[in-house]
Amino acid sequence: MNSAHEPRIAVVGAGLGGLSLARVLQLHGCSVTVFESEAATGARSQGGSLDIHGDTGQAALRAAGLLDRFRTLARPESQEWRVLDPATATALPFPGPVHDDHSPEIDRGQLRGLFLESLAEGTVRWGNAVTGATPLGDGTWRLRLDNGTTEDTDLVVGADGAWSRIRPALSDATPGYAGVTFIETGFDDCDTRHPALARMVGNGTLLATADSKALIAQRNSNGHIRVYIAFRAPQNWQVAADVELDDTAAVRTHLLKMFDGWDESLLHLLRHHDGGFVDRPVFVLPAPHTWDHVPGITLLGDAAHLMPPVGLGANLAMLDGTDLAQALITESSVDDAVRAYESLMLPRSAQAAQGCAEALDDLIPPTDS
């Protein structure tokens, strides 16, 4: 980038997209600061396993110089899917297991750690929550932090997820409930403590679905199996069910009624898990989500295109980050770079959002009104 001074680039959010952006910029000698509200890298669970696609997530890892390291951690065998009949738990016809490099799985926390380890010390400013951004009138922006301080920057990148504090500077759009709830639980040390369940799930993902409901069990690393109970319901389903989300026994009783008639081996997922249940309603941004270009600010990942969780979000976030970084490296100005990036990302994300919405409807079909 040709500039009278090195541009000040601030990334808000140390998720996969923001870290991808920071990594590629640093590979090319560019300065970048990542502001993250979490106190430290291990402050919270990073979620389940991700399938990293060859043409998106792996392309981003290649640009970041991390593809070989990724392959040492990834689990190609976890691309396997097993689809079972809910009433009998017998296997339904489905393509056989895939053990290639097209979409190997990796735990999100491991992947995030891979990016964090690659960054220069001090790149991520932990415990620095950004509350908003204000234009200064000359194309630069002032970030407001929750500790009362401010930071001025030539480019602010909102990589801060579904409930982005940066998005309102570009768009009035807010995430809306998609009509589907996922309830999460899981099993630790499954191969030893729950061997029959481990054999049923196999190396990858188990799926049983009927009547706008689904049970999904996903193999993670270190013997953990993550379980999602998915169904169509109002967002406040627990109010109608008269249960408290922290009352594990009451939630279990409600779910067992909901899945009455399913095979007992599948109901094991509801009866014998470790810990409680976590309510994860699915929120999405309007699709397509677009905005008029504004100098000095842009979005990536879920901040730009929050979609149903059907396997594309993390891949697109990483690709967004590397595409923006490469534009910043090659274009003559920050503004030209952001325009080039948005002209690529916005139509791509619109097409992906439509596909993800259709995939969610296929998995959990809308109920008749």
C-alpha positions as CSV (number, residue, x, y, z in Angstrom):
1,M,0.0,0.0,0.0
2,N,1.4,3.4,-1.0
3,S,0.8,5.9,1.9
4,A,2.5,8.8,3.4
5,H,2.3,7.0,6.8
6,E,1.6,3.5,7.8
7,P,-2.1,3.3,8.3
8,R,-3.4,2.6,11.8
9,I,-5.6,-0.6,11.5
10,A,-7.8,-1.6,14.4
11,V,-9.5,-4.9,14.4
12,V,-12.4,-5.3,16.9
13,G,-12.7,-8.9,17.9
14,A,-10.2,-11.7,18.2
15,G,-12.3,-14.4,16.5
16,L,-11.1,-16.4,13.5
17,G,-11.9,-13.6,11.0
18,G,-10.1,-10.9,12.8
19,L,-7.1,-13.0,13.6
20,S,-6.9,-14.1,9.9
21,L,-6.8,-10.5,8.9
22,A,-4.1,-9.7,11.5
23,R,-1.9,-12.7,10.6
24,V,-1.8,-11.9,6.9
25,L,-1.1,-8.2,7.5
26,Q,1.8,-9.1,9.8
27,L,3.2,-11.6,7.3
28,H,3.5,-8.6,4.9
29,G,5.1,-6.3,7.4
30,C,1.9,-4.3,8.2
31,S,1.1,-3.1,11.7
32,V,-2.3,-4.0,13.2
33,T,-3.9,-4.0,16.7
34,V,-6.7,-6.4,17.7
35,F,-9.0,-5.2,20.5
36,E,-10.7,-8.1,22.4
37,S,-13.2,-7.9,25.3
38,E,-12.2,-11.3,26.7
39,A,-9.6,-11.1,29.5
40,A,-7.4,-13.8,28.0
41,T,-7.3,-16.5,25.4
42,G,-8.8,-19.2,27.6
43,A,-11.5,-17.0,29.1
44,R,-14.4,-19.0,27.7
45,S,-15.2,-22.1,25.7
46,Q,-14.7,-21.6,22.0
47,G,-17.3,-24.1,20.8
48,G,-17.3,-27.3,18.9
49,S,-15.6,-28.8,15.9
50,L,-15.4,-27.0,12.5
51,D,-15.2,-28.5,9.0
52,I,-12.6,-26.3,7.2
53,H,-13.4,-26.2,3.5
54,G,-10.8,-26.4,0.8
55,D,-12.0,-23.4,-1.2
56,T,-12.6,-21.0,1.7
57,G,-11.2,-21.8,5.2
58,Q,-8.2,-23.7,3.8
59,A,-7.5,-21.0,1.2
60,A,-7.4,-18.5,4.1
61,L,-5.0,-20.7,6.1
62,R,-2.8,-21.0,3.0
63,A,-2.7,-17.2,2.7
64,A,-1.8,-17.0,6.4
65,G,1.0,-19.5,6.0
66,L,-0.7,-21.9,8.5
67,L,-2.0,-24.6,6.3
68,D,0.7,-27.2,7.1
69,R,0.3,-26.6,10.8
70,F,-3.5,-26.9,10.5
71,R,-3.1,-30.3,8.8
72,T,-1.1,-31.6,11.8
73,L,-4.1,-30.8,14.1
74,A,-7.1,-31.5,11.8
75,R,-9.1,-34.8,11.8
76,P,-9.9,-35.9,8.2
77,E,-11.7,-38.9,9.6
78,S,-14.2,-36.7,11.3
79,Q,-15.8,-35.8,7.9
80,E,-17.8,-39.0,8.4
81,W,-21.5,-38.7,8.8
82,R,-23.9,-41.2,10.2
83,V,-27.7,-40.7,9.7
84,L,-30.0,-42.8,11.8
85,D,-33.7,-43.5,11.8
86,P,-35.1,-41.8,14.9
87,A,-37.5,-44.7,15.8
88,T,-35.0,-47.6,15.4
89,A,-31.5,-46.0,15.4
90,T,-30.7,-48.0,12.3
91,A,-28.5,-46.5,9.7
92,L,-30.1,-44.7,6.8
93,P,-28.6,-44.5,3.3
94,F,-25.9,-41.9,3.2
95,P,-22.6,-41.4,1.4
96,G,-19.8,-43.3,3.1
97,P,-17.0,-41.8,5.3
98,V,-14.6,-39.4,3.7
99,H,-11.0,-39.3,4.8
100,D,-9.6,-36.8,2.5
101,D,-8.4,-33.2,2.8
102,H,-11.5,-31.5,1.4
103,S,-13.2,-30.5,4.7
104,P,-11.3,-32.0,7.7
105,E,-12.5,-31.1,11.2
106,I,-10.7,-29.2,13.9
107,D,-11.8,-27.9,17.3
108,R,-12.5,-24.1,17.1
109,G,-10.3,-23.5,20.1
110,Q,-7.4,-25.3,18.5
111,L,-7.8,-23.3,15.3
112,R,-8.0,-20.0,17.1
113,G,-4.9,-21.0,19.1
114,L,-3.1,-21.6,15.8
115,F,-3.7,-18.0,14.7
116,L,-2.9,-16.5,18.1
117,E,0.4,-18.3,18.3
118,S,1.3,-16.9,14.9
119,L,0.9,-13.3,15.9
120,A,3.5,-10.9,17.2
121,E,3.4,-10.5,21.0
122,G,1.1,-7.7,22.0
123,T,-1.0,-7.8,18.8
124,V,-4.1,-8.7,20.8
125,R,-5.1,-6.3,23.5
126,W,-7.0,-8.5,25.9
127,G,-9.7,-7.1,28.2
128,N,-10.2,-4.1,25.9
129,A,-13.9,-4.1,25.0
130,V,-14.9,-1.6,22.3
131,T,-18.3,0.0,22.8
132,G,-18.6,1.9,19.5
133,A,-16.9,4.0,16.8
134,T,-17.3,7.7,15.9
135,P,-16.3,9.2,12.6
136,L,-13.8,12.1,12.9
137,G,-14.8,13.7,9.6
138,D,-11.7,13.0,7.6
139,G,-12.1,9.3,7.0
140,T,-10.6,8.3,10.3
141,W,-12.4,6.9,13.3
142,R,-12.3,7.1,17.1
143,L,-12.9,3.9,19.0
144,R,-14.6,4.1,22.4
145,L,-13.5,1.5,25.0
146,D,-15.5,0.5,28.0
147,N,-12.6,1.6,30.3
148,G,-13.3,5.2,29.2
149,T,-10.3,5.5,26.9
150,T,-10.3,6.1,23.1
151,E,-8.2,5.1,20.2
152,D,-8.0,6.9,16.8
153,T,-7.5,4.8,13.7
154,D,-7.4,5.0,9.9
155,L,-9.4,1.8,9.5
156,V,-11.7,0.1,12.0
157,V,-12.7,-3.5,11.1
158,G,-15.7,-4.8,12.9
159,A,-14.9,-8.5,13.5
160,D,-16.9,-8.6,16.7
161,G,-19.5,-11.2,15.9
162,A,-23.3,-11.4,15.9
163,W,-23.9,-8.5,18.3
164,S,-21.3,-6.2,16.8
165,R,-20.7,-2.8,18.4
166,I,-19.2,-1.6,15.1
167,R,-22.1,-2.6,12.8
168,P,-24.4,0.3,13.8
169,A,-21.9,2.7,12.2
170,L,-22.7,1.1,8.8
171,S,-26.1,-0.5,9.1
172,D,-29.3,-0.4,11.0
173,A,-29.7,-4.2,10.6
174,T,-29.9,-6.3,13.8
175,P,-30.0,-10.1,14.1
176,G,-33.4,-11.7,14.2
177,Y,-34.5,-15.1,15.6
178,A,-34.6,-17.7,12.9
179,G,-37.3,-19.8,14.6
180,V,-34.9,-22.7,15.5
181,T,-33.2,-23.3,18.8
182,F,-30.2,-25.5,19.5
183,I,-29.7,-26.8,23.0
184,E,-26.1,-27.9,23.7
185,T,-24.7,-30.5,26.0
186,G,-22.0,-33.1,25.8
187,F,-20.0,-36.1,27.1
188,D,-16.5,-36.1,28.4
189,D,-14.0,-39.1,28.0
190,C,-16.7,-40.7,25.9
191,D,-14.7,-43.6,24.6
192,T,-14.0,-44.8,28.1
193,R,-17.2,-43.8,30.0
194,H,-19.8,-44.2,27.2
195,P,-18.3,-46.7,24.8
196,A,-21.7,-47.7,23.2
197,L,-22.4,-44.0,22.4
198,A,-18.9,-43.5,21.1
199,R,-19.3,-46.4,18.7
200,M,-22.8,-45.1,17.6
201,V,-21.4,-41.6,16.9
202,G,-18.2,-42.9,15.2
203,N,-15.4,-40.6,14.1
204,G,-17.6,-37.7,12.9
205,T,-21.2,-36.6,13.2
206,L,-24.4,-38.4,14.0
207,L,-27.7,-37.1,12.8
208,A,-31.3,-38.2,13.5
209,T,-34.1,-36.0,12.4
210,A,-37.9,-36.1,12.1
211,D,-40.9,-33.8,12.6
212,S,-38.9,-30.5,12.7
213,K,-36.6,-31.9,15.4
214,A,-33.1,-33.2,15.3
215,L,-30.5,-34.8,17.5
216,I,-26.9,-34.1,16.5
217,A,-23.8,-35.6,18.1
218,Q,-20.4,-34.3,17.0
219,R,-17.0,-35.9,17.7
220,N,-14.5,-33.4,19.1
221,S,-10.9,-34.0,20.1
222,N,-9.8,-35.5,23.4
223,G,-12.7,-38.0,23.6
224,H,-15.4,-35.3,23.9
225,I,-18.8,-35.6,22.1
226,R,-20.8,-32.4,21.7
227,V,-24.6,-32.8,21.4
228,Y,-27.1,-30.4,19.9
229,I,-30.9,-30.9,20.4
230,A,-32.5,-28.8,17.6
231,F,-36.2,-27.9,17.2
232,R,-38.6,-25.3,15.9
233,A,-40.1,-23.2,18.7
234,P,-40.6,-19.6,19.8
235,Q,-37.5,-18.0,21.2
236,N,-39.0,-18.1,24.7
237,W,-40.0,-21.7,24.5
238,Q,-39.0,-22.3,28.1
239,V,-41.7,-19.9,29.3
240,A,-44.4,-21.9,27.5
241,A,-42.8,-25.1,28.9
242,D,-42.7,-23.6,32.4
243,V,-39.1,-24.6,32.9
244,E,-36.0,-22.7,34.1
245,L,-33.0,-23.2,31.8
246,D,-30.7,-23.8,34.8
247,D,-33.0,-26.6,36.1
248,T,-31.3,-29.5,34.2
249,A,-33.8,-32.1,35.4
250,A,-36.8,-30.0,34.3
251,V,-35.3,-29.3,30.9
252,R,-34.4,-33.0,30.4
253,T,-38.0,-34.0,31.2
254,H,-39.4,-31.5,28.7
255,L,-37.0,-32.7,26.0
256,L,-37.7,-36.3,26.6
257,K,-41.4,-35.6,26.1
258,M,-40.6,-33.7,22.9
259,F,-38.6,-36.7,21.6
260,D,-41.0,-39.4,22.9
261,G,-41.0,-42.4,20.6
262,W,-37.3,-42.0,19.6
263,D,-35.0,-45.0,20.1
264,E,-33.6,-45.3,23.6
265,S,-30.0,-45.3,22.3
266,L,-30.6,-41.8,20.9
267,L,-32.4,-40.7,24.1
268,H,-29.2,-41.6,25.9
269,L,-28.0,-38.2,24.6
270,L,-30.6,-36.5,26.7
271,R,-30.4,-38.8,29.8
272,H,-26.8,-39.3,30.6
273,H,-24.8,-36.2,29.4
274,D,-22.3,-34.4,31.6
275,G,-23.3,-31.0,33.0
276,G,-26.4,-29.0,32.1
277,F,-28.1,-27.7,29.0
278,V,-27.1,-24.5,27.2
279,D,-29.8,-22.7,25.2
280,R,-28.5,-21.5,21.8
281,P,-31.3,-19.8,19.8
282,V,-30.3,-19.3,16.1
283,F,-30.1,-15.6,15.1
284,V,-29.4,-14.4,11.6
285,L,-28.9,-11.1,9.9
286,P,-31.3,-10.1,7.0
287,A,-30.1,-11.6,3.7
288,P,-28.7,-10.0,1.8
289,H,-27.1,-7.7,4.3
290,T,-25.4,-4.8,2.5
291,W,-24.5,-1.2,3.3
292,D,-23.3,1.9,1.5
293,H,-19.5,2.2,1.6
294,V,-18.2,4.5,4.3
295,P,-14.5,5.5,4.3
296,G,-12.4,4.0,7.1
297,I,-14.7,1.3,8.4
298,T,-15.9,-2.1,7.3
299,L,-17.1,-5.5,8.7
300,L,-16.3,-9.1,8.3
301,G,-17.5,-12.5,9.5
302,D,-20.7,-12.7,11.6
303,A,-20.6,-8.9,12.1
304,A,-21.2,-8.7,8.3
305,H,-23.3,-11.8,7.5
306,L,-24.6,-13.8,10.5
307,M,-26.0,-17.0,9.0
308,P,-27.4,-20.3,10.4
309,P,-24.7,-22.6,11.9
310,V,-24.5,-25.1,9.1
311,G,-20.8,-25.1,8.3
312,L,-20.0,-21.9,6.5
313,G,-19.6,-19.2,9.0
314,A,-16.1,-19.8,10.2
315,N,-14.9,-20.6,6.7
316,L,-16.2,-17.3,5.3
317,A,-14.9,-15.3,8.3
318,M,-11.4,-16.5,7.7
319,L,-11.7,-15.8,3.9
320,D,-13.1,-12.3,4.6
321,G,-10.1,-11.6,6.8
322,T,-7.5,-12.8,4.3
323,D,-9.3,-11.1,1.4
324,L,-9.3,-7.7,3.2
325,A,-5.7,-8.1,4.2
326,Q,-4.6,-8.9,0.7
327,A,-6.6,-5.8,-0.6
328,L,-4.9,-3.6,2.0
329,I,-1.5,-4.9,0.9
330,T,-2.1,-4.5,-2.9
331,E,-4.3,-1.5,-3.3
332,S,-3.0,2.1,-3.4
333,S,-5.0,3.4,-0.5
334,V,-7.0,2.1,2.5
335,D,-10.2,3.3,0.9
336,D,-9.5,1.5,-2.4
337,A,-8.7,-1.6,-0.4
338,V,-12.0,-1.5,1.5
339,R,-14.0,-0.9,-1.7
340,A,-12.3,-3.8,-3.4
341,Y,-12.9,-6.1,-0.4
342,E,-16.6,-5.2,-0.1
343,S,-17.2,-5.7,-3.8
344,L,-16.0,-9.2,-3.3
345,M,-17.4,-10.1,0.1
346,L,-20.9,-8.7,-0.1
347,P,-22.2,-10.7,-3.1
348,R,-20.4,-13.8,-1.9
349,S,-22.0,-13.6,1.6
350,A,-25.4,-12.9,0.1
351,Q,-25.3,-16.1,-1.9
352,A,-23.9,-18.1,1.1
353,A,-26.7,-16.7,3.4
354,Q,-29.4,-18.0,1.0
355,G,-27.7,-21.4,0.9
356,C,-27.4,-21.6,4.7
357,A,-31.1,-20.6,5.2
358,E,-32.1,-23.4,2.8
359,A,-29.9,-25.9,4.6
360,L,-31.4,-25.0,8.0
361,D,-34.9,-25.5,6.5
362,D,-33.8,-28.9,5.2
363,L,-32.4,-29.9,8.6
364,I,-35.3,-28.5,10.7
365,P,-38.2,-28.0,8.2
366,P,-40.7,-25.2,9.1
367,T,-43.8,-26.4,10.8
368,D,-47.2,-25.9,9.1
369,S,-48.8,-22.6,10.2
